[in-house]
Amino acid sequence: MPDRDPDEIRKDIDAARDRLATTVDALAVRANPTRIAEDVKARVLTFVTKPAVAASLAGVGLVTVILVIRRSRR
């Protein structure tokens, strides 16, 4: 390996440090529990508001209400 100028080495180290800091910041944002919970909530709401899913959930809710009423009358 050829001899390198100390200033060149210092610049390389600074550039690597900056890239590492950027990567760590990006990982911290992605691993934030609040952000993860918000993403999951948004995905669930998107899924649940689909017409087929909403109709299925309404049907399950109706059957549950009917069963609870029947059971309470016994």
PyMOL Python script that loads the backbone (N, CA, C, O; Angstrom):
from pymol import cmd

cmd.read_pdbstr("""\
ATOM      1  N   MET A   1       0.854  -1.172   0.000  1.00  0.00           N
ATOM      2  CA  MET A   1       0.000   0.000   0.000  1.00  0.00           C
ATOM      3  C   MET A   1       0.897   1.231   0.000  1.00  0.00           C
ATOM      4  O   MET A   1       1.799   1.352   0.829  1.00  0.00           O
ATOM      5  N   PRO A   2       0.648   2.131  -0.923  1.00  0.00           N
ATOM      6  CA  PRO A   2       1.503   3.310  -0.986  1.00  0.00           C
ATOM      7  C   PRO A   2       1.262   4.220   0.215  1.00  0.00           C
ATOM      8  O   PRO A   2       0.192   4.224   0.825  1.00  0.00           O
ATOM      9  N   ASP A   3       2.300   4.987   0.525  1.00  0.00           N
ATOM     10  CA  ASP A   3       2.165   5.948   1.623  1.00  0.00           C
ATOM     11  C   ASP A   3       1.105   6.984   1.254  1.00  0.00           C
ATOM     12  O   ASP A   3       1.056   7.490   0.133  1.00  0.00           O
ATOM     13  N   ARG A   4       0.271   7.274   2.230  1.00  0.00           N
ATOM     14  CA  ARG A   4      -0.774   8.261   1.992  1.00  0.00           C
ATOM     15  C   ARG A   4      -0.521   9.479   2.855  1.00  0.00           C
ATOM     16  O   ARG A   4       0.063   9.402   3.936  1.00  0.00           O
ATOM     17  N   ASP A   5      -0.969  10.571   2.352  1.00  0.00           N
ATOM     18  CA  ASP A   5      -0.842  11.838   3.054  1.00  0.00           C
ATOM     19  C   ASP A   5      -1.770  11.822   4.276  1.00  0.00           C
ATOM     20  O   ASP A   5      -2.921  11.403   4.158  1.00  0.00           O
ATOM     21  N   PRO A   6      -1.300  12.264   5.434  1.00  0.00           N
ATOM     22  CA  PRO A   6      -2.154  12.271   6.630  1.00  0.00           C
ATOM     23  C   PRO A   6      -3.440  13.077   6.442  1.00  0.00           C
ATOM     24  O   PRO A   6      -4.480  12.718   6.994  1.00  0.00           O
ATOM     25  N   ASP A   7      -3.377  14.154   5.674  1.00  0.00           N
ATOM     26  CA  ASP A   7      -4.593  14.932   5.425  1.00  0.00           C
ATOM     27  C   ASP A   7      -5.614  14.120   4.618  1.00  0.00           C
ATOM     28  O   ASP A   7      -6.818  14.221   4.853  1.00  0.00           O
ATOM     29  N   GLU A   8      -5.134  13.328   3.681  1.00  0.00           N
ATOM     30  CA  GLU A   8      -6.005  12.478   2.873  1.00  0.00           C
ATOM     31  C   GLU A   8      -6.661  11.406   3.758  1.00  0.00           C
ATOM     32  O   GLU A   8      -7.851  11.122   3.619  1.00  0.00           O
ATOM     33  N   ILE A   9      -5.892  10.831   4.645  1.00  0.00           N
ATOM     34  CA  ILE A   9      -6.422   9.832   5.578  1.00  0.00           C
ATOM     35  C   ILE A   9      -7.480  10.472   6.480  1.00  0.00           C
ATOM     36  O   ILE A   9      -8.536   9.885   6.718  1.00  0.00           O
ATOM     37  N   ARG A  10      -7.199  11.658   6.974  1.00  0.00           N
ATOM     38  CA  ARG A  10      -8.129  12.373   7.835  1.00  0.00           C
ATOM     39  C   ARG A  10      -9.447  12.653   7.094  1.00  0.00           C
ATOM     40  O   ARG A  10     -10.526  12.504   7.669  1.00  0.00           O
ATOM     41  N   LYS A  11      -9.358  13.054   5.828  1.00  0.00           N
ATOM     42  CA  LYS A  11     -10.561  13.307   5.029  1.00  0.00           C
ATOM     43  C   LYS A  11     -11.374  12.026   4.841  1.00  0.00           C
ATOM     44  O   LYS A  11     -12.602  12.044   4.916  1.00  0.00           O
ATOM     45  N   ASP A  12     -10.676  10.915   4.597  1.00  0.00           N
ATOM     46  CA  ASP A  12     -11.362   9.630   4.450  1.00  0.00           C
ATOM     47  C   ASP A  12     -12.083   9.243   5.739  1.00  0.00           C
ATOM     48  O   ASP A  12     -13.218   8.768   5.708  1.00  0.00           O
ATOM     49  N   ILE A  13     -11.414   9.450   6.865  1.00  0.00           N
ATOM     50  CA  ILE A  13     -12.017   9.124   8.161  1.00  0.00           C
ATOM     51  C   ILE A  13     -13.232  10.014   8.420  1.00  0.00           C
ATOM     52  O   ILE A  13     -14.265   9.532   8.886  1.00  0.00           O
ATOM     53  N   ASP A  14     -13.115  11.299   8.123  1.00  0.00           N
ATOM     54  CA  ASP A  14     -14.244  12.217   8.323  1.00  0.00           C
ATOM     55  C   ASP A  14     -15.427  11.833   7.434  1.00  0.00           C
ATOM     56  O   ASP A  14     -16.575  11.873   7.875  1.00  0.00           O
ATOM     57  N   ALA A  15     -15.149  11.464   6.189  1.00  0.00           N
ATOM     58  CA  ALA A  15     -16.219  11.062   5.277  1.00  0.00           C
ATOM     59  C   ALA A  15     -16.895   9.784   5.781  1.00  0.00           C
ATOM     60  O   ALA A  15     -18.119   9.670   5.736  1.00  0.00           O
ATOM     61  N   ALA A  16     -16.104   8.832   6.256  1.00  0.00           N
ATOM     62  CA  ALA A  16     -16.669   7.587   6.789  1.00  0.00           C
ATOM     63  C   ALA A  16     -17.504   7.877   8.034  1.00  0.00           C
ATOM     64  O   ALA A  16     -18.564   7.279   8.219  1.00  0.00           O
ATOM     65  N   ARG A  17     -17.046   8.771   8.871  1.00  0.00           N
ATOM     66  CA  ARG A  17     -17.780   9.148  10.084  1.00  0.00           C
ATOM     67  C   ARG A  17     -19.120   9.788   9.716  1.00  0.00           C
ATOM     68  O   ARG A  17     -20.139   9.499  10.343  1.00  0.00           O
ATOM     69  N   ASP A  18     -19.122  10.647   8.710  1.00  0.00           N
ATOM     70  CA  ASP A  18     -20.363  11.291   8.273  1.00  0.00           C
ATOM     71  C   ASP A  18     -21.354  10.265   7.720  1.00  0.00           C
ATOM     72  O   ASP A  18     -22.549  10.330   8.009  1.00  0.00           O
ATOM     73  N   ARG A  19     -20.849   9.317   6.922  1.00  0.00           N
ATOM     74  CA  ARG A  19     -21.729   8.270   6.387  1.00  0.00           C
ATOM     75  C   ARG A  19     -22.300   7.420   7.518  1.00  0.00           C
ATOM     76  O   ARG A  19     -23.481   7.071   7.496  1.00  0.00           O
ATOM     77  N   LEU A  20     -21.483   7.091   8.491  1.00  0.00           N
ATOM     78  CA  LEU A  20     -21.933   6.296   9.631  1.00  0.00           C
ATOM     79  C   LEU A  20     -22.987   7.050  10.436  1.00  0.00           C
ATOM     80  O   LEU A  20     -23.990   6.461  10.839  1.00  0.00           O
ATOM     81  N   ALA A  21     -22.776   8.333  10.672  1.00  0.00           N
ATOM     82  CA  ALA A  21     -23.743   9.135  11.419  1.00  0.00           C
ATOM     83  C   ALA A  21     -25.081   9.186  10.686  1.00  0.00           C
ATOM     84  O   ALA A  21     -26.138   9.099  11.311  1.00  0.00           O
ATOM     85  N   THR A  22     -25.035   9.325   9.372  1.00  0.00           N
ATOM     86  CA  THR A  22     -26.264   9.351   8.579  1.00  0.00           C
ATOM     87  C   THR A  22     -26.992   8.016   8.678  1.00  0.00           C
ATOM     88  O   THR A  22     -28.214   7.978   8.817  1.00  0.00           O
ATOM     89  N   THR A  23     -26.251   6.939   8.609  1.00  0.00           N
ATOM     90  CA  THR A  23     -26.847   5.608   8.707  1.00  0.00           C
ATOM     91  C   THR A  23     -27.467   5.380  10.082  1.00  0.00           C
ATOM     92  O   THR A  23     -28.575   4.852  10.181  1.00  0.00           O
ATOM     93  N   VAL A  24     -26.770   5.769  11.129  1.00  0.00           N
ATOM     94  CA  VAL A  24     -27.288   5.604  12.489  1.00  0.00           C
ATOM     95  C   VAL A  24     -28.557   6.433  12.677  1.00  0.00           C
ATOM     96  O   VAL A  24     -29.517   5.961  13.286  1.00  0.00           O
ATOM     97  N   ASP A  25     -28.570   7.651  12.165  1.00  0.00           N
ATOM     98  CA  ASP A  25     -29.765   8.497  12.264  1.00  0.00           C
ATOM     99  C   ASP A  25     -30.949   7.863  11.533  1.00  0.00           C
ATOM    100  O   ASP A  25     -32.071   7.872  12.038  1.00  0.00           O
ATOM    101  N   ALA A  26     -30.700   7.318  10.354  1.00  0.00           N
ATOM    102  CA  ALA A  26     -31.770   6.675   9.585  1.00  0.00           C
ATOM    103  C   ALA A  26     -32.309   5.456  10.326  1.00  0.00           C
ATOM    104  O   ALA A  26     -33.519   5.231  10.355  1.00  0.00           O
ATOM    105  N   LEU A  27     -31.426   4.675  10.921  1.00  0.00           N
ATOM    106  CA  LEU A  27     -31.861   3.508  11.689  1.00  0.00           C
ATOM    107  C   LEU A  27     -32.658   3.918  12.924  1.00  0.00           C
ATOM    108  O   LEU A  27     -33.628   3.249  13.282  1.00  0.00           O
ATOM    109  N   ALA A  28     -32.267   4.990  13.566  1.00  0.00           N
ATOM    110  CA  ALA A  28     -32.987   5.460  14.746  1.00  0.00           C
ATOM    111  C   ALA A  28     -34.409   5.887  14.373  1.00  0.00           C
ATOM    112  O   ALA A  28     -35.349   5.634  15.126  1.00  0.00           O
ATOM    113  N   VAL A  29     -34.564   6.521  13.231  1.00  0.00           N
ATOM    114  CA  VAL A  29     -35.894   6.931  12.779  1.00  0.00           C
ATOM    115  C   VAL A  29     -36.739   5.699  12.460  1.00  0.00           C
ATOM    116  O   VAL A  29     -37.911   5.635  12.831  1.00  0.00           O
ATOM    117  N   ARG A  30     -36.145   4.724  11.774  1.00  0.00           N
ATOM    118  CA  ARG A  30     -36.886   3.525  11.384  1.00  0.00           C
ATOM    119  C   ARG A  30     -37.254   2.666  12.583  1.00  0.00           C
ATOM    120  O   ARG A  30     -38.282   1.990  12.553  1.00  0.00           O
ATOM    121  N   ALA A  31     -36.446   2.673  13.635  1.00  0.00           N
ATOM    122  CA  ALA A  31     -36.679   1.820  14.796  1.00  0.00           C
ATOM    123  C   ALA A  31     -37.499   2.508  15.884  1.00  0.00           C
ATOM    124  O   ALA A  31     -37.705   1.931  16.952  1.00  0.00           O
ATOM    125  N   ASN A  32     -37.964   3.713  15.638  1.00  0.00           N
ATOM    126  CA  ASN A  32     -38.745   4.452  16.618  1.00  0.00           C
ATOM    127  C   ASN A  32     -40.074   3.730  16.846  1.00  0.00           C
ATOM    128  O   ASN A  32     -40.851   3.572  15.905  1.00  0.00           O
ATOM    129  N   PRO A  33     -40.350   3.288  18.080  1.00  0.00           N
ATOM    130  CA  PRO A  33     -41.582   2.526  18.346  1.00  0.00           C
ATOM    131  C   PRO A  33     -42.858   3.301  18.000  1.00  0.00           C
ATOM    132  O   PRO A  33     -43.830   2.706  17.534  1.00  0.00           O
ATOM    133  N   THR A  34     -42.866   4.593  18.217  1.00  0.00           N
ATOM    134  CA  THR A  34     -44.054   5.390  17.885  1.00  0.00           C
ATOM    135  C   THR A  34     -44.304   5.366  16.387  1.00  0.00           C
ATOM    136  O   THR A  34     -45.446   5.212  15.952  1.00  0.00           O
ATOM    137  N   ARG A  35     -43.259   5.514  15.598  1.00  0.00           N
ATOM    138  CA  ARG A  35     -43.412   5.496  14.150  1.00  0.00           C
ATOM    139  C   ARG A  35     -43.856   4.127  13.670  1.00  0.00           C
ATOM    140  O   ARG A  35     -44.690   4.028  12.770  1.00  0.00           O
ATOM    141  N   ILE A  36     -43.314   3.074  14.254  1.00  0.00           N
ATOM    142  CA  ILE A  36     -43.690   1.713  13.873  1.00  0.00           C
ATOM    143  C   ILE A  36     -45.171   1.494  14.182  1.00  0.00           C
ATOM    144  O   ILE A  36     -45.901   0.937  13.362  1.00  0.00           O
ATOM    145  N   ALA A  37     -45.616   1.934  15.368  1.00  0.00           N
ATOM    146  CA  ALA A  37     -47.023   1.774  15.743  1.00  0.00           C
ATOM    147  C   ALA A  37     -47.933   2.545  14.793  1.00  0.00           C
ATOM    148  O   ALA A  37     -48.991   2.048  14.407  1.00  0.00           O
ATOM    149  N   GLU A  38     -47.529   3.748  14.417  1.00  0.00           N
ATOM    150  CA  GLU A  38     -48.328   4.541  13.484  1.00  0.00           C
ATOM    151  C   GLU A  38     -48.411   3.866  12.118  1.00  0.00           C
ATOM    152  O   GLU A  38     -49.469   3.875  11.488  1.00  0.00           O
ATOM    153  N   ASP A  39     -47.315   3.285  11.656  1.00  0.00           N
ATOM    154  CA  ASP A  39     -47.318   2.580  10.374  1.00  0.00           C
ATOM    155  C   ASP A  39     -48.244   1.368  10.419  1.00  0.00           C
ATOM    156  O   ASP A  39     -49.002   1.129   9.479  1.00  0.00           O
ATOM    157  N   VAL A  40     -48.186   0.604  11.509  1.00  0.00           N
ATOM    158  CA  VAL A  40     -49.046  -0.569  11.646  1.00  0.00           C
ATOM    159  C   VAL A  40     -50.511  -0.136  11.694  1.00  0.00           C
ATOM    160  O   VAL A  40     -51.364  -0.754  11.056  1.00  0.00           O
ATOM    161  N   LYS A  41     -50.801   0.914  12.441  1.00  0.00           N
ATOM    162  CA  LYS A  41     -52.171   1.424  12.537  1.00  0.00           C
ATOM    163  C   LYS A  41     -52.689   1.836  11.158  1.00  0.00           C
ATOM    164  O   LYS A  41     -53.822   1.518  10.796  1.00  0.00           O
ATOM    165  N   ALA A  42     -51.866   2.537  10.399  1.00  0.00           N
ATOM    166  CA  ALA A  42     -52.275   2.977   9.059  1.00  0.00           C
ATOM    167  C   ALA A  42     -52.540   1.782   8.149  1.00  0.00           C
ATOM    168  O   ALA A  42     -53.501   1.792   7.379  1.00  0.00           O
ATOM    169  N   ARG A  43     -51.700   0.755   8.228  1.00  0.00           N
ATOM    170  CA  ARG A  43     -51.905  -0.437   7.395  1.00  0.00           C
ATOM    171  C   ARG A  43     -53.180  -1.169   7.778  1.00  0.00           C
ATOM    172  O   ARG A  43     -53.922  -1.632   6.911  1.00  0.00           O
ATOM    173  N   VAL A  44     -53.436  -1.275   9.086  1.00  0.00           N
ATOM    174  CA  VAL A  44     -54.652  -1.955   9.544  1.00  0.00           C
ATOM    175  C   VAL A  44     -55.882  -1.187   9.088  1.00  0.00           C
ATOM    176  O   VAL A  44     -56.834  -1.787   8.589  1.00  0.00           O
ATOM    177  N   LEU A  45     -55.875   0.131   9.251  1.00  0.00           N
ATOM    178  CA  LEU A  45     -57.019   0.932   8.811  1.00  0.00           C
ATOM    179  C   LEU A  45     -57.248   0.817   7.305  1.00  0.00           C
ATOM    180  O   LEU A  45     -58.389   0.755   6.848  1.00  0.00           O
ATOM    181  N   THR A  46     -56.172   0.790   6.550  1.00  0.00           N
ATOM    182  CA  THR A  46     -56.297   0.628   5.101  1.00  0.00           C
ATOM    183  C   THR A  46     -56.931  -0.719   4.774  1.00  0.00           C
ATOM    184  O   THR A  46     -57.790  -0.812   3.897  1.00  0.00           O
ATOM    185  N   PHE A  47     -56.508  -1.752   5.478  1.00  0.00           N
ATOM    186  CA  PHE A  47     -57.041  -3.098   5.234  1.00  0.00           C
ATOM    187  C   PHE A  47     -58.505  -3.186   5.646  1.00  0.00           C
ATOM    188  O   PHE A  47     -59.329  -3.726   4.908  1.00  0.00           O
ATOM    189  N   VAL A  48     -58.827  -2.660   6.815  1.00  0.00           N
ATOM    190  CA  VAL A  48     -60.180  -2.785   7.363  1.00  0.00           C
ATOM    191  C   VAL A  48     -61.193  -1.989   6.561  1.00  0.00           C
ATOM    192  O   VAL A  48     -62.362  -2.368   6.496  1.00  0.00           O
ATOM    193  N   THR A  49     -60.769  -0.902   5.955  1.00  0.00           N
ATOM    194  CA  THR A  49     -61.715  -0.075   5.203  1.00  0.00           C
ATOM    195  C   THR A  49     -61.995  -0.595   3.798  1.00  0.00           C
ATOM    196  O   THR A  49     -62.778   0.007   3.062  1.00  0.00           O
ATOM    197  N   LYS A  50     -61.371  -1.694   3.420  1.00  0.00           N
ATOM    198  CA  LYS A  50     -61.719  -2.307   2.138  1.00  0.00           C
ATOM    199  C   LYS A  50     -63.143  -2.836   2.242  1.00  0.00           C
ATOM    200  O   LYS A  50     -63.521  -3.388   3.276  1.00  0.00           O
ATOM    201  N   PRO A  51     -63.932  -2.678   1.196  1.00  0.00           N
ATOM    202  CA  PRO A  51     -65.352  -3.071   1.270  1.00  0.00           C
ATOM    203  C   PRO A  51     -65.573  -4.535   1.686  1.00  0.00           C
ATOM    204  O   PRO A  51     -66.446  -4.814   2.508  1.00  0.00           O
ATOM    205  N   ALA A  52     -64.820  -5.437   1.146  1.00  0.00           N
ATOM    206  CA  ALA A  52     -65.020  -6.854   1.478  1.00  0.00           C
ATOM    207  C   ALA A  52     -64.705  -7.126   2.945  1.00  0.00           C
ATOM    208  O   ALA A  52     -65.424  -7.877   3.604  1.00  0.00           O
ATOM    209  N   VAL A  53     -63.654  -6.530   3.450  1.00  0.00           N
ATOM    210  CA  VAL A  53     -63.274  -6.731   4.850  1.00  0.00           C
ATOM    211  C   VAL A  53     -64.288  -6.071   5.767  1.00  0.00           C
ATOM    212  O   VAL A  53     -64.668  -6.651   6.784  1.00  0.00           O
ATOM    213  N   ALA A  54     -64.731  -4.872   5.429  1.00  0.00           N
ATOM    214  CA  ALA A  54     -65.717  -4.175   6.254  1.00  0.00           C
ATOM    215  C   ALA A  54     -67.016  -4.965   6.321  1.00  0.00           C
ATOM    216  O   ALA A  54     -67.623  -5.060   7.388  1.00  0.00           O
ATOM    217  N   ALA A  55     -67.452  -5.531   5.205  1.00  0.00           N
ATOM    218  CA  ALA A  55     -68.679  -6.336   5.189  1.00  0.00           C
ATOM    219  C   ALA A  55     -68.502  -7.593   6.034  1.00  0.00           C
ATOM    220  O   ALA A  55     -69.416  -7.979   6.763  1.00  0.00           O
ATOM    221  N   SER A  56     -67.364  -8.220   5.948  1.00  0.00           N
ATOM    222  CA  SER A  56     -67.100  -9.419   6.750  1.00  0.00           C
ATOM    223  C   SER A  56     -67.106  -9.094   8.232  1.00  0.00           C
ATOM    224  O   SER A  56     -67.695  -9.828   9.026  1.00  0.00           O
ATOM    225  N   LEU A  57     -66.459  -8.006   8.610  1.00  0.00           N
ATOM    226  CA  LEU A  57     -66.438  -7.609  10.022  1.00  0.00           C
ATOM    227  C   LEU A  57     -67.836  -7.261  10.524  1.00  0.00           C
ATOM    228  O   LEU A  57     -68.189  -7.579  11.660  1.00  0.00           O
ATOM    229  N   ALA A  58     -68.624  -6.614   9.682  1.00  0.00           N
ATOM    230  CA  ALA A  58     -70.000  -6.295  10.063  1.00  0.00           C
ATOM    231  C   ALA A  58     -70.803  -7.576  10.270  1.00  0.00           C
ATOM    232  O   ALA A  58     -71.592  -7.677  11.209  1.00  0.00           O
ATOM    233  N   GLY A  59     -70.599  -8.544   9.397  1.00  0.00           N
ATOM    234  CA  GLY A  59     -71.286  -9.831   9.537  1.00  0.00           C
ATOM    235  C   GLY A  59     -70.891 -10.547  10.810  1.00  0.00           C
ATOM    236  O   GLY A  59     -71.750 -11.077  11.516  1.00  0.00           O
ATOM    237  N   VAL A  60     -69.611 -10.570  11.112  1.00  0.00           N
ATOM    238  CA  VAL A  60     -69.135 -11.208  12.342  1.00  0.00           C
ATOM    239  C   VAL A  60     -69.690 -10.477  13.556  1.00  0.00           C
ATOM    240  O   VAL A  60     -70.082 -11.115  14.533  1.00  0.00           O
ATOM    241  N   GLY A  61     -69.728  -9.171  13.509  1.00  0.00           N
ATOM    242  CA  GLY A  61     -70.293  -8.393  14.616  1.00  0.00           C
ATOM    243  C   GLY A  61     -71.760  -8.691  14.819  1.00  0.00           C
ATOM    244  O   GLY A  61     -72.215  -8.834  15.954  1.00  0.00           O
ATOM    245  N   LEU A  62     -72.507  -8.787  13.728  1.00  0.00           N
ATOM    246  CA  LEU A  62     -73.932  -9.088  13.808  1.00  0.00           C
ATOM    247  C   LEU A  62     -74.168 -10.469  14.401  1.00  0.00           C
ATOM    248  O   LEU A  62     -75.033 -10.633  15.261  1.00  0.00           O
ATOM    249  N   VAL A  63     -73.420 -11.449  13.960  1.00  0.00           N
ATOM    250  CA  VAL A  63     -73.549 -12.808  14.500  1.00  0.00           C
ATOM    251  C   VAL A  63     -73.206 -12.809  15.983  1.00  0.00           C
ATOM    252  O   VAL A  63     -73.876 -13.479  16.768  1.00  0.00           O
ATOM    253  N   THR A  64     -72.195 -12.083  16.373  1.00  0.00           N
ATOM    254  CA  THR A  64     -71.806 -12.008  17.790  1.00  0.00           C
ATOM    255  C   THR A  64     -72.926 -11.394  18.621  1.00  0.00           C
ATOM    256  O   THR A  64     -73.245 -11.902  19.696  1.00  0.00           O
ATOM    257  N   VAL A  65     -73.520 -10.321  18.144  1.00  0.00           N
ATOM    258  CA  VAL A  65     -74.621  -9.681  18.872  1.00  0.00           C
ATOM    259  C   VAL A  65     -75.798 -10.643  19.005  1.00  0.00           C
ATOM    260  O   VAL A  65     -76.387 -10.755  20.081  1.00  0.00           O
ATOM    261  N   ILE A  66     -76.140 -11.326  17.938  1.00  0.00           N
ATOM    262  CA  ILE A  66     -77.246 -12.289  17.977  1.00  0.00           C
ATOM    263  C   ILE A  66     -76.962 -13.392  18.987  1.00  0.00           C
ATOM    264  O   ILE A  66     -77.841 -13.755  19.769  1.00  0.00           O
ATOM    265  N   LEU A  67     -75.756 -13.926  18.980  1.00  0.00           N
ATOM    266  CA  LEU A  67     -75.413 -14.995  19.928  1.00  0.00           C
ATOM    267  C   LEU A  67     -75.454 -14.504  21.367  1.00  0.00           C
ATOM    268  O   LEU A  67     -75.908 -15.231  22.251  1.00  0.00           O
ATOM    269  N   VAL A  68     -74.989 -13.291  21.620  1.00  0.00           N
ATOM    270  CA  VAL A  68     -75.014 -12.752  22.979  1.00  0.00           C
ATOM    271  C   VAL A  68     -76.459 -12.560  23.436  1.00  0.00           C
ATOM    272  O   VAL A  68     -76.790 -12.870  24.581  1.00  0.00           O
ATOM    273  N   ILE A  69     -77.321 -12.051  22.556  1.00  0.00           N
ATOM    274  CA  ILE A  69     -78.730 -11.859  22.908  1.00  0.00           C
ATOM    275  C   ILE A  69     -79.402 -13.200  23.184  1.00  0.00           C
ATOM    276  O   ILE A  69     -80.137 -13.331  24.164  1.00  0.00           O
ATOM    277  N   ARG A  70     -79.167 -14.178  22.352  1.00  0.00           N
ATOM    278  CA  ARG A  70     -79.758 -15.508  22.542  1.00  0.00           C
ATOM    279  C   ARG A  70     -79.278 -16.144  23.837  1.00  0.00           C
ATOM    280  O   ARG A  70     -80.054 -16.770  24.559  1.00  0.00           O
ATOM    281  N   ARG A  71     -77.998 -15.978  24.122  1.00  0.00           N
ATOM    282  CA  ARG A  71     -77.455 -16.579  25.332  1.00  0.00           C
ATOM    283  C   ARG A  71     -77.994 -15.887  26.579  1.00  0.00           C
ATOM    284  O   ARG A  71     -78.224 -16.542  27.595  1.00  0.00           O
ATOM    285  N   SER A  72     -78.197 -14.583  26.516  1.00  0.00           N
ATOM    286  CA  SER A  72     -78.696 -13.854  27.686  1.00  0.00           C
ATOM    287  C   SER A  72     -80.172 -14.163  27.962  1.00  0.00           C
ATOM    288  O   SER A  72     -80.617 -14.043  29.104  1.00  0.00           O
ATOM    289  N   ARG A  73     -80.928 -14.553  26.953  1.00  0.00           N
ATOM    290  CA  ARG A  73     -82.330 -14.896  27.125  1.00  0.00           C
ATOM    291  C   ARG A  73     -82.516 -16.275  27.731  1.00  0.00           C
ATOM    292  O   ARG A  73     -83.594 -16.572  28.244  1.00  0.00           O
ATOM    293  N   ARG A  74     -81.535 -17.096  27.690  1.00  0.00           N
ATOM    294  CA  ARG A  74     -81.634 -18.453  28.243  1.00  0.00           C
ATOM    295  C   ARG A  74     -81.455 -18.475  29.700  1.00  0.00           C
ATOM    296  O   ARG A  74     -81.510 -19.541  30.313  1.00  0.00           O
TER     297      ARG A  74
END
""", "prot")
cmd.dss("prot")
cmd.show_as("cartoon", "prot")
cmd.util.cbc("prot")
cmd.orient("prot")
